[in-house]
Amino acid sequence: MKIVVLNECFLNEDHMKRLKSLGEVIVFDNTTTEEQAIKRLKEVDVAIWDGFICPPTAKVLETADKLKLLVLPHTGYFMVDLETANKKDIKVANAPGFSKQAVAELVIGLMFAVNRKIPLMDRDMRENPFESDPGNVEHQNRYWGFDIKGKTMGIIGLGRIGSKVAELALGLGMSVIANNRSPKTMDGVEMVSKEEVLKRSDVVSINVTSGADTKNLISQKELDLMKPTAILINVDQGPMVDTEALYNALKDKKIGGAGLDQVAGLTKDHPILKLDNLVFTGHAGSSTNESFRVNLPELVVSAVEGFIAGSPKNIVN
């Protein structure tokens, strides 16, 4: 059994020991081109492969004559040519939920940051230290928010991450309503239509699995349903939210604010960057030590162990 690690995925000594007990292991610091991948996959049975850095295209997979298992050190697998993988009988495993706690916590963090205007207050404080005047009503209104306790969190997509968001919101004393594409129940969560989530929620969190049907999941039609004080949080793929529609809704105060970990079509001169009722993070939802150094490598190694033992895990095809 020949196992190749094409890209860094935070494997420690214990992980490497487990892999080496299964066969010959070859590790590359990084694989960035199709040519590198084709060369490094010769005579390989199992590949641990970052599809965001070097996509598993048809061209590469066609040449991998011995490859039986491709393990992705991330959740998304849209970049894999599954048609070719199926034709070549290559199983593809991903790492579902490795960062669910981290991403859910970022949802809550963005909710507080947007609602309490934390980045705005920080910026104002840096520009004019100690000039905040509690007696200046106009100045204080600039930072107006609402108490989170007792408000309604609406979740679109009650999967691994959405369920964690619900758990955290319930712990904060919020009511939680949710919509899921397939039937699902969760203690303390009221399941409703997507329209009801948008109409009733004080905070709306998007946590659906991305796909062709999720582009512009939130556009003008959906934004028009939301409360004028409501906050939209998107820590999922940027294209799920129509950026132009969101910009107009925020600019015209049709919704209260938004927190975005990813944004579609963002340019350095886009006017949305000038809005004060919006908080950005840089696709950092999963950026915690536990996500990448504990959960992710464990899922990767377990996928290889399970496949070789005849009990495949997290196979997507």
Rosetta blueprint (number, residue, H / E / L):
1 M L
2 K E
3 I E
4 V E
5 V E
6 L L
7 N L
8 E L
9 C L
10 F L
11 L L
12 N L
13 E H
14 D H
15 H H
16 M H
17 K H
18 R H
19 L H
20 K H
21 S L
22 L L
23 G L
24 E E
25 V E
26 I E
27 V E
28 F L
29 D L
30 N L
31 T L
32 T L
33 T L
34 E H
35 E H
36 Q H
37 A H
38 I H
39 K H
40 R H
41 L L
42 K L
43 E L
44 V L
45 D L
46 V E
47 A E
48 I E
49 W L
50 D L
51 G L
52 F L
53 I L
54 C L
55 P L
56 P L
57 T L
58 A H
59 K H
60 V H
61 L H
62 E H
63 T H
64 A L
65 D L
66 K L
67 L L
68 K L
69 L E
70 L E
71 V E
72 L L
73 P L
74 H L
75 T L
76 G L
77 Y L
78 F L
79 M L
80 V L
81 D L
82 L H
83 E H
84 T H
85 A H
86 N H
87 K H
88 K L
89 D L
90 I L
91 K E
92 V E
93 A E
94 N L
95 A L
96 P L
97 G L
98 F L
99 S L
100 K H
101 Q H
102 A H
103 V H
104 A H
105 E H
106 L H
107 V H
108 I H
109 G H
110 L H
111 M H
112 F H
113 A H
114 V H
115 N H
116 R L
117 K L
118 I H
119 P H
120 L H
121 M H
122 D H
123 R H
124 D H
125 M H
126 R H
127 E H
128 N L
129 P L
130 F L
131 E L
132 S L
133 D L
134 P L
135 G L
136 N L
137 V H
138 E H
139 H H
140 Q H
141 N H
142 R L
143 Y L
144 W L
145 G L
146 F L
147 D L
148 I L
149 K L
150 G L
151 K L
152 T E
153 M E
154 G E
155 I E
156 I E
157 G L
158 L L
159 G L
160 R H
161 I H
162 G H
163 S H
164 K H
165 V H
166 A H
167 E H
168 L H
169 A H
170 L H
171 G H
172 L L
173 G L
174 M L
175 S E
176 V E
177 I E
178 A E
179 N E
180 N L
181 R L
182 S L
183 P L
184 K L
185 T L
186 M L
187 D L
188 G L
189 V E
190 E E
191 M E
192 V L
193 S L
194 K H
195 E H
196 E H
197 V H
198 L H
199 K H
200 R H
201 S L
202 D L
203 V E
204 V E
205 S E
206 I E
207 N L
208 V L
209 T L
210 S L
211 G L
212 A H
213 D H
214 T H
215 K L
216 N L
217 L L
218 I E
219 S L
220 Q H
221 K H
222 E H
223 L H
224 D L
225 L L
226 M L
227 K L
228 P L
229 T L
230 A L
231 I E
232 L E
233 I E
234 N E
235 V L
236 D L
237 Q L
238 G H
239 P H
240 M H
241 V E
242 D L
243 T H
244 E H
245 A H
246 L H
247 Y H
248 N H
249 A H
250 L H
251 K H
252 D L
253 K L
254 K L
255 I L
256 G L
257 G E
258 A E
259 G E
260 L E
261 D L
262 Q L
263 V L
264 A L
265 G L
266 L L
267 T L
268 K L
269 D L
270 H L
271 P H
272 I H
273 L H
274 K H
275 L L
276 D L
277 N L
278 L E
279 V E
280 F E
281 T L
282 G L
283 H L
284 A L
285 G L
286 S L
287 S L
288 T L
289 N H
290 E H
291 S H
292 F H
293 R H
294 V H
295 N H
296 L H
297 P H
298 E H
299 L H
300 V H
301 V H
302 S H
303 A H
304 V H
305 E H
306 G H
307 F H
308 I H
309 A L
310 G L
311 S L
312 P L
313 K L
314 N L
315 I E
316 V L
317 N L
